[in-house]
Amino acid sequence: MTGRRVLLDGRPVVLLEQALGSGLEAAVHPVEGTDDLVVKVYHQPDAAREHRLRRMLALNPLAGRPVDGGQPPELAWPVGLAYGTDGGFLGYGMGRFAGPEHVQLMALFNREQRLRRFPAEADWRFLLGICWNLAFMTARLHHEGLIIGDFSAKNVVVDQRGFATFLDCDSIGFAAPGTGETFPATLHTPDYAAPERLRGEPGSVPSDDFALAVLVYQLLTAGYHPFGGVPRDSEDDVQISDNITASRSFVVRPEAMIIPRGLVDPAVLPPAVLALARQAFGSGLLDTAQRPSSQQWLAALEESRAEGAITICPRRPRHAHGAHLARCPWCDRADETGHDAFNAPEQTPQPPPTGSPPVPEPLSPGPVIHGVTPPLPAHPPGQQAAPSDGNDPWSDWIKPLLIGAGVVLFFLLRFHWGV
Amino acid sequence: MNPAIPGPPTTQPQGLPAAYADIELGNNAQRLPLLLCLDISSSMAGEPIRLLNEALTLWGREIQEDVGLSSSVEIAVVTFGGAGIGVWQGPSLLDPRTTASPFVTAHQFRPPQLTASGVTLLTEAVETGIRLVAARKTELRRSGLQYYRPQICLVTDGLPTDSQGMATDAWRRLVPVLAAEQGAKRFRFYAFGIGGISERGQQVLRELAPKYHATLKGFPFRDLLQTMSASASAEQQGAEEETFEQLFNRFKTQRSAWDS
């Protein structure tokens, strides 16, 4: 099967016919003979996109920062423009961040996907580390003057160590240095769109902060969207974006709605994080000045990851929780509901509802140890690399913190990976 | 735990009616009910039904690999043929008296093994589909779960018949219902004519699904099911109506030489 010949940055390459993914605007094709490059081909390439991408190529955000230890870049930034053999603009090349190594964030929102696609020891601590990485990535991009815009659980992939990479960089909002041109971020995903974006405004720092708040909330509470749930008085179809527009969040006003069944108590969030969530989904929802910034999230998450802030439950594997809780919330939930958010069910199938044939049990990814198990070795996810630019005012406060965390991480990883 | 926050713990799971117990507790993805309404009447016997079974198996695996769809899309199958209407929950034919929902999350979906025979109760099958989708939405809503606009996908190679196998115009009663339901954005209805569907058969589909009907040469079930996946992804991304039309337009590239 021969694929399409294109010129990528002037160099002839062959695209494989089978797309890795196809969306509303483009399809992403692998490049023959290489595992680390893909080409995003627009369904309707136009001059405006070409111009925008040219300006992006002149930027090189985050170039100065280290990606030691095999950390993937935080952005799948364009590496070159792609043209057809007839000279027509097609799209752009970028690094390949595909499965199974890189997985869309949404896979962490439910147990089956998490067990299937992530390391066996992925627990709440791992999720907390990913939240930190997302907050770091957001803060770093904002510091560079970039607006993520279409920040969603589909547009971010994380690798097996929890490093985050943002994929669709062509929608990022930026200003071209020198020319004074601005390229707003116009795309959004409704479930992650702040109210002002749902009203049609382009992406902004506060709208990215809103998406970050939603993602952090989902990651730390087994996937519950803070604007999930259905208003009591409604018989119509209600979308998450309707709840966002109407300021209906169970985190702030649980009495107003039918909350999603089996809801995880928001109090599983460490106090500093819960306070930010209440602010982001309460007063900061409509008033962007009150919306917590990525730096505030980063600080709260740092505090939640600090030494002694996390308790490992001795009773069940993969149960970790904030030390602010005296009891393991995951064990309590498993005892109350029969559902363990981190461990696959026992292999004895539940009796089916009367009159219905049995539903096949999903395939278990491997044997699960039940009962008392010693805690697994410390396994924090990888931490996004710190900025290295010494003139960077932003790095002043975060640097000592990161160096400390980095040293600890280095020894932990050495121990864990047996390097 | 903070007592001020009315959490789920003590009452909710137990308070759920038994019929909702099949809504996975560990899966909080916004659901997208997808109902396949499949013709398995006698004209589908042999190669076509074999291809359909094979395509359902492959597609089932494919959709499980898709992180975005596997936890969100809920699949139910309604067949018409054989002794009448069959409602399937994954591989199992449901007892007509059951209250259990036929919808199964994509990551748990195992396809049924279908055999072809009997008449084409298309009208009744579509009505069953509409009813099941409405019931599912109520179940999800009562569980506090959101859903995207459901999709109903009708696939047939023939003309609607009554239970005696005689061609009937009963399908005409579906036209206003489908128009009203879709006008209220309650679901999207897609109709595919396959195999050697007659001009009259195609006309039925055109009237049932004025925008979203297509006639496919042969039995490209995989292609058709992949279009359902693409439509589901588009729905999740909040796509505009024209995107869904584009998805269908590619099926309309081959036209009769007599068409303008």
Interface residues (C-beta under 8 A of the other chain):
Chain A: S22 G23 L24 G99 V103 Q104 M106 A107 F109 N110 R111 E112 Q113 R117 K154 T189 P190 D191 Q218 A222 G223 Y224 H225 G228 G229 V230 D237 V238 Q239 I240 S241 P254 E255 M257 I258 I259 P260 R261 G262 L263 V264 D265 P266 A267 L325 R327 P329 D332 R333 E336 T337 G338 H339 A341 Q350 P352 P353 T354 G355 S356 P357 P358 V359 P360 P362
Chain B: M1 N2 I5 P6 G7 P8 P9 T10 Q12 P13 L16 A18 A19 Y20 A21 D22 I23 L25 G26 N27 N28 A29 Q30 V67 G68 S70 S71 Q89 G90 P91 S92 L93 L94 D95 R97 T98 T99 A100 V104 H107 Q108 R110 K137 R141 R142 S143 G144 L145 Q146 Y147 Y148 R149 K185 R186 A230 S233 A234 Q236 Q237 G238 A239 T243
